[in-house]
Amino acid sequence: MTDIHEPEVRSYNMSRIRSKDTKPEMLVRRFLFKNGFRYRLHVKDLPGKPDIVLSKYKTVIFVNGCFWHHHKGCRYFVLPKTRTEWWLEKIKATSARDKSSEISLQILGWKVILVWECELKPANKINTLLNLISEIR
């Protein structure tokens, strides 16, 4: 099956996808700041450049998109019908990189917390954010 968009349109669409300051990430950051947590963002010295680094608590938080990081069993992860094999390889490489970063951080003594995009949907948002505070402390 071929792509429904011309290459230029597809390229433009893909260029609009952000890797930093995503809506789910901003939601978590605002909540943490409002609750007195101070953090650093995207620390390049740490494996995987965690989205949020809480040095005081030796904790890092990754806010993962369900599609890009292959949230298994999530209804928001739908494999594209075009270029399926290419997407599978890309997503598999991302998952392997995520796992490697998580292990490296744990070896360095950091607590790693993953927050999935679907956990921040309106139905789950409050529970997820409150649980996040208890996981940090």
TIVO-2410 file (N, C-alpha, C; in nm, 3 decimals):
# residues 137
REC num residu      c1      c2      c3 atome chaine
REC   1      M   0.085  -0.117   0.000     N      A
REC   1      M   0.000   0.000   0.000    CA      A
REC   1      M   0.090   0.124   0.000     C      A
REC   2      T   0.055   0.222  -0.077     N      A
REC   2      T   0.136   0.344  -0.083    CA      A
REC   2      T   0.077   0.450   0.007     C      A
REC   3      D   0.158   0.549   0.033     N      A
REC   3      D   0.117   0.660   0.120    CA      A
REC   3      D   0.007   0.741   0.053     C      A
REC   4      I  -0.089   0.789   0.130     N      A
REC   4      I  -0.198   0.869   0.074    CA      A
REC   4      I  -0.156   1.014   0.049     C      A
REC   5      H  -0.041   1.054   0.102     N      A
REC   5      H   0.008   1.191   0.083    CA      A
REC   5      H   0.128   1.192  -0.011     C      A
REC   6      E   0.145   1.305  -0.076     N      A
REC   6      E   0.265   1.327  -0.155    CA      A
REC   6      E   0.384   1.337  -0.060     C      A
REC   7      P   0.504   1.305  -0.104     N      A
REC   7      P   0.622   1.310  -0.016    CA      A
REC   7      P   0.641   1.446   0.053     C      A
REC   8      E   0.614   1.555  -0.018     N      A
REC   8      E   0.632   1.688   0.042    CA      A
REC   8      E   0.532   1.711   0.157     C      A
REC   9      V   0.408   1.667   0.137     N      A
REC   9      V   0.304   1.682   0.240    CA      A
REC   9      V   0.340   1.595   0.361     C      A
REC  10      R   0.381   1.470   0.336     N      A
REC  10      R   0.417   1.381   0.445    CA      A
REC  10      R   0.535   1.439   0.523     C      A
REC  11      S   0.634   1.491   0.452     N      A
REC  11      S   0.751   1.551   0.517    CA      A
REC  11      S   0.710   1.668   0.605     C      A
REC  12      Y   0.622   1.752   0.554     N      A
REC  12      Y   0.574   1.866   0.633    CA      A
REC  12      Y   0.500   1.818   0.758     C      A
REC  13      N   0.410   1.721   0.740     N      A
REC  13      N   0.333   1.668   0.854    CA      A
REC  13      N   0.426   1.612   0.961     C      A
REC  14      M   0.525   1.535   0.919     N      A
REC  14      M   0.618   1.474   1.015    CA      A
REC  14      M   0.703   1.581   1.084     C      A
REC  15      S   0.735   1.689   1.015     N      A
REC  15      S   0.817   1.794   1.075    CA      A
REC  15      S   0.742   1.869   1.184     C      A
REC  16      R   0.610   1.860   1.185     N      A
REC  16      R   0.529   1.929   1.287    CA      A
REC  16      R   0.522   1.850   1.418     C      A
REC  17      I   0.566   1.725   1.418     N      A
REC  17      I   0.560   1.642   1.537    CA      A
REC  17      I   0.676   1.679   1.628     C      A
REC  18      R   0.642   1.717   1.750     N      A
REC  18      R   0.742   1.766   1.844    CA      A
REC  18      R   0.801   1.652   1.926     C      A
REC  19      S   0.927   1.672   1.968     N      A
REC  19      S   0.988   1.574   2.058    CA      A
REC  19      S   1.002   1.633   2.198     C      A
REC  20      K   0.995   1.765   2.207     N      A
REC  20      K   1.004   1.833   2.336    CA      A
REC  20      K   0.882   1.924   2.350     C      A
REC  21      D   0.849   1.955   2.475     N      A
REC  21      D   0.738   2.046   2.505    CA      A
REC  21      D   0.605   2.001   2.444     C      A
REC  22      T   0.582   1.870   2.446     N      A
REC  22      T   0.455   1.817   2.397    CA      A
REC  22      T   0.346   1.850   2.498     C      A
REC  23      K   0.221   1.841   2.458     N      A
REC  23      K   0.110   1.871   2.549    CA      A
REC  23      K   0.113   1.783   2.674     C      A
REC  24      P   0.132   1.650   2.659     N      A
REC  24      P   0.138   1.567   2.780    CA      A
REC  24      P   0.256   1.607   2.871     C      A
REC  25      E   0.370   1.636   2.811     N      A
REC  25      E   0.486   1.676   2.891    CA      A
REC  25      E   0.459   1.807   2.965     C      A
REC  26      M   0.400   1.903   2.897     N      A
REC  26      M   0.370   2.033   2.959    CA      A
REC  26      M   0.269   2.016   3.073     C      A
REC  27      L   0.174   1.927   3.056     N      A
REC  27      L   0.076   1.900   3.161    CA      A
REC  27      L   0.145   1.849   3.288     C      A
REC  28      V   0.235   1.754   3.272     N      A
REC  28      V   0.308   1.698   3.386    CA      A
REC  28      V   0.397   1.806   3.448     C      A
REC  29      R   0.467   1.883   3.367     N      A
REC  29      R   0.556   1.986   3.419    CA      A
REC  29      R   0.479   2.091   3.498     C      A
REC  30      R   0.367   2.139   3.445     N      A
REC  30      R   0.287   2.239   3.518    CA      A
REC  30      R   0.238   2.184   3.652     C      A
REC  31      F   0.193   2.059   3.651     N      A
REC  31      F   0.144   1.997   3.773    CA      A
REC  31      F   0.256   1.987   3.878     C      A
REC  32      L   0.372   1.940   3.835     N      A
REC  32      L   0.484   1.927   3.929    CA      A
REC  32      L   0.525   2.063   3.985     C      A
REC  33      F   0.536   2.162   3.900     N      A
REC  33      F   0.578   2.295   3.945    CA      A
REC  33      F   0.475   2.352   4.043     C      A
REC  34      K   0.347   2.337   4.010     N      A
REC  34      K   0.240   2.387   4.097    CA      A
REC  34      K   0.244   2.321   4.234     C      A
REC  35      N   0.296   2.198   4.240     N      A
REC  35      N   0.304   2.124   4.366    CA      A
REC  35      N   0.441   2.134   4.432     C      A
REC  36      G   0.520   2.231   4.391     N      A
REC  36      G   0.645   2.262   4.460    CA      A
REC  36      G   0.768   2.187   4.413     C      A
REC  37      F   0.756   2.108   4.308     N      A
REC  37      F   0.873   2.034   4.259    CA      A
REC  37      F   0.950   2.122   4.161     C      A
REC  38      R   1.081   2.123   4.177     N      A
REC  38      R   1.166   2.196   4.084    CA      A
REC  38      R   1.249   2.094   4.008     C      A
REC  39      Y   1.270   2.119   3.881     N      A
REC  39      Y   1.330   2.018   3.795    CA      A
REC  39      Y   1.412   2.082   3.685     C      A
REC  40      R   1.488   1.997   3.618     N      A
REC  40      R   1.560   2.035   3.497    CA      A
REC  40      R   1.498   1.959   3.381     C      A
REC  41      L   1.518   2.011   3.261     N      A
REC  41      L   1.457   1.949   3.143    CA      A
REC  41      L   1.561   1.893   3.049     C      A
REC  42      H   1.534   1.776   2.995     N      A
REC  42      H   1.612   1.718   2.885    CA      A
REC  42      H   1.763   1.725   2.910     C      A
REC  43      V   1.806   1.673   3.023     N      A
REC  43      V   1.947   1.678   3.062    CA      A
REC  43      V   2.028   1.588   2.969     C      A
REC  44      K   2.116   1.650   2.894     N      A
REC  44      K   2.192   1.578   2.791    CA      A
REC  44      K   2.296   1.482   2.850     C      A
REC  45      D   2.338   1.507   2.974     N      A
REC  45      D   2.440   1.424   3.037    CA      A
REC  45      D   2.386   1.289   3.083     C      A
REC  46      L   2.255   1.274   3.089     N      A
REC  46      L   2.195   1.149   3.135    CA      A
REC  46      L   2.150   1.064   3.017     C      A
REC  47      P   2.159   0.932   3.029     N      A
REC  47      P   2.115   0.844   2.920    CA      A
REC  47      P   1.969   0.869   2.883     C      A
REC  48      G   1.942   0.883   2.755     N      A
REC  48      G   1.806   0.900   2.706    CA      A
REC  48      G   1.753   1.042   2.716     C      A
REC  49      K   1.831   1.136   2.766     N      A
REC  49      K   1.788   1.275   2.785    CA      A
REC  49      K   1.646   1.280   2.843     C      A
REC  50      P   1.630   1.243   2.970     N      A
REC  50      P   1.496   1.238   3.030    CA      A
REC  50      P   1.422   1.370   3.015     C      A
REC  51      D   1.289   1.361   3.000     N      A
REC  51      D   1.207   1.480   2.984    CA      A
REC  51      D   1.214   1.568   3.108     C      A
REC  52      I   1.209   1.507   3.226     N      A
REC  52      I   1.209   1.581   3.352    CA      A
REC  52      I   1.308   1.514   3.447     C      A
REC  53      V   1.395   1.595   3.508     N      A
REC  53      V   1.494   1.542   3.602    CA      A
REC  53      V   1.475   1.612   3.736     C      A
REC  54      L   1.443   1.534   3.837     N      A
REC  54      L   1.426   1.584   3.974    CA      A
REC  54      L   1.549   1.540   4.054     C      A
REC  55      S   1.653   1.621   4.048     N      A
REC  55      S   1.780   1.585   4.111    CA      A
REC  55      S   1.766   1.561   4.261     C      A
REC  56      K   1.687   1.643   4.328     N      A
REC  56      K   1.667   1.631   4.473    CA      A
REC  56      K   1.617   1.492   4.512     C      A
REC  57      Y   1.536   1.432   4.425     N      A
REC  57      Y   1.478   1.301   4.452    CA      A
REC  57      Y   1.547   1.189   4.374     C      A
REC  58      K   1.655   1.224   4.301     N      A
REC  58      K   1.729   1.128   4.218    CA      A
REC  58      K   1.631   1.049   4.131     C      A
REC  59      T   1.539   1.124   4.068     N      A
REC  59      T   1.432   1.066   3.988    CA      A
REC  59      T   1.425   1.133   3.852     C      A
REC  60      V   1.402   1.053   3.750     N      A
REC  60      V   1.378   1.107   3.616    CA      A
REC  60      V   1.240   1.061   3.568     C      A
REC  61      I   1.178   1.144   3.485     N      A
REC  61      I   1.046   1.112   3.431    CA      A
REC  61      I   1.052   1.122   3.279     C      A
REC  62      F   1.004   1.017   3.216     N      A
REC  62      F   0.986   1.017   3.071    CA      A
REC  62      F   0.837   1.024   3.045     C      A
REC  63      V   0.793   1.122   2.966     N      A
REC  63      V   0.654   1.131   2.926    CA      A
REC  63      V   0.648   1.079   2.783     C      A
REC  64      N   0.600   0.956   2.769     N      A
REC  64      N   0.605   0.886   2.641    CA      A
REC  64      N   0.473   0.892   2.565     C      A
REC  65      G   0.484   0.914   2.435     N      A
REC  65      G   0.369   0.903   2.346    CA      A
REC  65      G   0.342   0.756   2.321     C      A
REC  66      C   0.217   0.717   2.326     N      A
REC  66      C   0.180   0.576   2.312    CA      A
REC  66      C   0.220   0.519   2.176     C      A
REC  67      F   0.209   0.599   2.070     N      A
REC  67      F   0.247   0.550   1.938    CA      A
REC  67      F   0.397   0.540   1.924     C      A
REC  68      W   0.469   0.647   1.951     N      A
REC  68      W   0.612   0.653   1.923    CA      A
REC  68      W   0.694   0.557   2.008     C      A
REC  69      H   0.645   0.528   2.130     N      A
REC  69      H   0.722   0.442   2.220    CA      A
REC  69      H   0.656   0.306   2.239     C      A
REC  70      H   0.559   0.274   2.155     N      A
REC  70      H   0.492   0.144   2.151    CA      A
REC  70      H   0.441   0.101   2.288     C      A
REC  71      H   0.335   0.167   2.330     N      A
REC  71      H   0.269   0.130   2.455    CA      A
REC  71      H   0.187   0.004   2.428     C      A
REC  72      K   0.240  -0.109   2.472     N      A
REC  72      K   0.177  -0.239   2.445    CA      A
REC  72      K   0.037  -0.245   2.506     C      A
REC  73      G  -0.056  -0.290   2.427     N      A
REC  73      G  -0.193  -0.306   2.475    CA      A
REC  73      G  -0.274  -0.178   2.479     C      A
REC  74      C  -0.216  -0.067   2.437     N      A
REC  74      C  -0.285   0.062   2.442    CA      A
REC  74      C  -0.368   0.081   2.316     C      A
REC  75      R  -0.487   0.131   2.334     N      A
REC  75      R  -0.574   0.151   2.217    CA      A
REC  75      R  -0.527   0.266   2.128     C      A
REC  76      Y  -0.436   0.349   2.178     N      A
REC  76      Y  -0.385   0.460   2.099    CA      A
REC  76      Y  -0.264   0.420   2.014     C      A
REC  77      F  -0.215   0.298   2.033     N      A
REC  77      F  -0.109   0.250   1.947    CA      A
REC  77      F  -0.170   0.171   1.833     C      A
REC  78      V  -0.168   0.231   1.715     N      A
REC  78      V  -0.219   0.165   1.596    CA      A
REC  78      V  -0.109   0.168   1.492     C      A
REC  79      L  -0.071   0.052   1.446     N      A
REC  79      L   0.035   0.042   1.347    CA      A
REC  79      L  -0.015   0.095   1.213     C      A
REC  80      P   0.060   0.185   1.149     N      A
REC  80      P   0.016   0.238   1.020    CA      A
REC  80      P   0.002   0.128   0.915     C      A
REC  81      K  -0.091   0.147   0.825     N      A
REC  81      K  -0.117   0.048   0.720    CA      A
REC  81      K  -0.024   0.066   0.601     C      A
REC  82      T   0.043   0.180   0.594     N      A
REC  82      T   0.140   0.200   0.486    CA      A
REC  82      T   0.280   0.190   0.546     C      A
REC  83      R   0.371   0.134   0.469     N      A
REC  83      R   0.511   0.118   0.511    CA      A
REC  83      R   0.520   0.049   0.647     C      A
REC  84      T   0.439  -0.051   0.669     N      A
REC  84      T   0.428  -0.118   0.798    CA      A
REC  84      T   0.561  -0.173   0.847     C      A
REC  85      E   0.635  -0.235   0.759     N      A
REC  85      E   0.763  -0.294   0.801    CA      A
REC  85      E   0.861  -0.185   0.848     C      A
REC  86      W   0.865  -0.074   0.777     N      A
REC  86      W   0.953   0.038   0.814    CA      A
REC  86      W   0.915   0.091   0.952     C      A
REC  87      W   0.783   0.109   0.975     N      A
REC  87      W   0.736   0.158   1.105    CA      A
REC  87      W   0.769   0.059   1.217     C      A
REC  88      L   0.751  -0.069   1.189     N      A
REC  88      L   0.784  -0.171   1.290    CA      A
REC  88      L   0.930  -0.162   1.332     C      A
REC  89      E   1.019  -0.148   1.234     N      A
REC  89      E   1.162  -0.135   1.265    CA      A
REC  89      E   1.189  -0.009   1.346     C      A
REC  90      K   1.130   0.102   1.306     N      A
REC  90      K   1.151   0.230   1.374    CA      A
REC  90      K   1.103   0.222   1.520     C      A
REC  91      I   0.984   0.168   1.538     N      A
REC  91      I   0.927   0.159   1.673    CA      A
REC  91      I   1.004   0.058   1.758     C      A
REC  92      K   1.049  -0.051   1.697     N      A
REC  92      K   1.129  -0.150   1.770    CA      A
REC  92      K   1.261  -0.087   1.817     C      A
REC  93      A   1.324  -0.009   1.731     N      A
REC  93      A   1.450   0.058   1.767    CA      A
REC  93      A   1.428   0.159   1.880     C      A
REC  94      T   1.316   0.230   1.875     N      A
REC  94      T   1.285   0.326   1.981    CA      A
REC  94      T   1.263   0.254   2.113     C      A
REC  95      S   1.190   0.143   2.111     N      A
REC  95      S   1.165   0.066   2.234    CA      A
REC  95      S   1.296   0.012   2.292     C      A
REC  96      A   1.384  -0.037   2.207     N      A
REC  96      A   1.514  -0.089   2.253    CA      A
REC  96      A   1.597   0.023   2.314     C      A
REC  97      R   1.597   0.140   2.250     N      A
REC  97      R   1.672   0.255   2.302    CA      A
REC  97      R   1.615   0.299   2.437     C      A
REC  98      D   1.481   0.300   2.448     N      A
REC  98      D   1.417   0.336   2.575    CA      A
REC  98      D   1.460   0.242   2.687     C      A
REC  99      K   1.457   0.112   2.659     N      A
REC  99      K   1.493   0.012   2.761    CA      A
REC  99      K   1.638   0.026   2.802     C      A
REC 100      S   1.725   0.048   2.705     N      A
REC 100      S   1.868   0.066   2.733    CA      A
REC 100      S   1.890   0.189   2.821     C      A
REC 101      S   1.823   0.298   2.790     N      A
REC 101      S   1.836   0.421   2.870    CA      A
REC 101      S   1.786   0.398   3.013     C      A
REC 102      E   1.673   0.328   3.024     N      A
REC 102      E   1.616   0.301   3.156    CA      A
REC 102      E   1.713   0.219   3.242     C      A
REC 103      I   1.771   0.115   3.183     N      A
REC 103      I   1.866   0.031   3.256    CA      A
REC 103      I   1.990   0.111   3.296     C      A
REC 104      S   2.042   0.191   3.203     N      A
REC 104      S   2.160   0.273   3.232    CA      A
REC 104      S   2.133   0.370   3.346     C      A
REC 105      L   2.017   0.433   3.345     N      A
REC 105      L   1.981   0.527   3.452    CA      A
REC 105      L   1.970   0.455   3.587     C      A
REC 106      Q   1.909   0.338   3.587     N      A
REC 106      Q   1.896   0.262   3.712    CA      A
REC 106      Q   2.032   0.220   3.765     C      A
REC 107      I   2.122   0.182   3.676     N      A
REC 107      I   2.258   0.146   3.718    CA      A
REC 107      I   2.327   0.266   3.782     C      A
REC 108      L   2.298   0.386   3.730     N      A
REC 108      L   2.356   0.509   3.786    CA      A
REC 108      L   2.286   0.554   3.915     C      A
REC 109      G   2.183   0.480   3.957     N      A
REC 109      G   2.116   0.509   4.083    CA      A
REC 109      G   1.993   0.598   4.072     C      A
REC 110      W   1.942   0.619   3.952     N      A
REC 110      W   1.824   0.702   3.932    CA      A
REC 110      W   1.698   0.617   3.936     C      A
REC 111      K   1.592   0.672   3.993     N      A
REC 111      K   1.460   0.610   3.984    CA      A
REC 111      K   1.399   0.659   3.854     C      A
REC 112      V   1.345   0.568   3.775     N      A
REC 112      V   1.288   0.602   3.644    CA      A
REC 112      V   1.135   0.584   3.650     C      A
REC 113      I   1.065   0.691   3.614     N      A
REC 113      I   0.918   0.686   3.609    CA      A
REC 113      I   0.875   0.711   3.466     C      A
REC 114      L   0.789   0.624   3.416     N      A
REC 114      L   0.732   0.641   3.283    CA      A
REC 114      L   0.587   0.687   3.296     C      A
REC 115      V   0.554   0.794   3.226     N      A
REC 115      V   0.416   0.840   3.220    CA      A
REC 115      V   0.374   0.829   3.074     C      A
REC 116      W   0.268   0.755   3.050     N      A
REC 116      W   0.221   0.735   2.913    CA      A
REC 116      W   0.115   0.839   2.879     C      A
REC 117      E   0.115   0.877   2.754     N      A
REC 117      E   0.021   0.977   2.702    CA      A
REC 117      E  -0.124   0.941   2.736     C      A
REC 118      C  -0.161   0.815   2.722     N      A
REC 118      C  -0.300   0.772   2.749    CA      A
REC 118      C  -0.337   0.787   2.896     C      A
REC 119      E  -0.238   0.783   2.985     N      A
REC 119      E  -0.264   0.798   3.128    CA      A
REC 119      E  -0.298   0.943   3.163     C      A
REC 120      L  -0.275   1.034   3.068     N      A
REC 120      L  -0.303   1.175   3.091    CA      A
REC 120      L  -0.431   1.221   3.022     C      A
REC 121      K  -0.507   1.127   2.967     N      A
REC 121      K  -0.637   1.160   2.908    CA      A
REC 121      K  -0.730   1.200   3.023     C      A
REC 122      P  -0.833   1.280   2.997     N      A
REC 122      P  -0.919   1.333   3.105    CA      A
REC 122      P  -0.968   1.230   3.207     C      A
REC 123      A  -1.002   1.110   3.164     N      A
REC 123      A  -1.056   1.009   3.256    CA      A
REC 123      A  -0.953   0.963   3.360     C      A
REC 124      N  -0.823   0.965   3.325     N      A
REC 124      N  -0.719   0.911   3.414    CA      A
REC 124      N  -0.626   1.017   3.470     C      A
REC 125      K  -0.633   1.138   3.419     N      A
REC 125      K  -0.533   1.241   3.446    CA      A
REC 125      K  -0.509   1.265   3.596     C      A
REC 126      I  -0.612   1.288   3.672     N      A
REC 126      I  -0.595   1.322   3.813    CA      A
REC 126      I  -0.528   1.209   3.890     C      A
REC 127      N  -0.576   1.085   3.870     N      A
REC 127      N  -0.514   0.970   3.938    CA      A
REC 127      N  -0.368   0.954   3.900     C      A
REC 128      T  -0.339   0.970   3.771     N      A
REC 128      T  -0.202   0.956   3.723    CA      A
REC 128      T  -0.111   1.059   3.789     C      A
REC 129      L  -0.155   1.184   3.792     N      A
REC 129      L  -0.072   1.291   3.848    CA      A
REC 129      L  -0.054   1.275   3.999     C      A
REC 130      L  -0.160   1.236   4.069     N      A
REC 130      L  -0.147   1.215   4.214    CA      A
REC 130      L  -0.055   1.096   4.243     C      A
REC 131      N  -0.066   0.989   4.165     N      A
REC 131      N   0.023   0.874   4.182    CA      A
REC 131      N   0.167   0.913   4.152     C      A
REC 132      L   0.186   1.004   4.059     N      A
REC 132      L   0.321   1.050   4.024    CA      A
REC 132      L   0.389   1.113   4.145     C      A
REC 133      I   0.314   1.194   4.220     N      A
REC 133      I   0.373   1.256   4.340    CA      A
REC 133      I   0.415   1.150   4.441     C      A
REC 134      S   0.331   1.051   4.462     N      A
REC 134      S   0.367   0.947   4.560    CA      A
REC 134      S   0.484   0.863   4.510     C      A
REC 135      E   0.495   0.842   4.379     N      A
REC 135      E   0.609   0.766   4.324    CA      A
REC 135      E   0.738   0.844   4.341     C      A
REC 136      I   0.733   0.974   4.326     N      A
REC 136      I   0.853   1.057   4.340    CA      A
REC 136      I   0.902   1.053   4.483     C      A
REC 137      R   0.812   1.069   4.578     N      A
REC 137      R   0.850   1.073   4.720    CA      A
REC 137      R   0.869   0.933   4.770     C      A
***
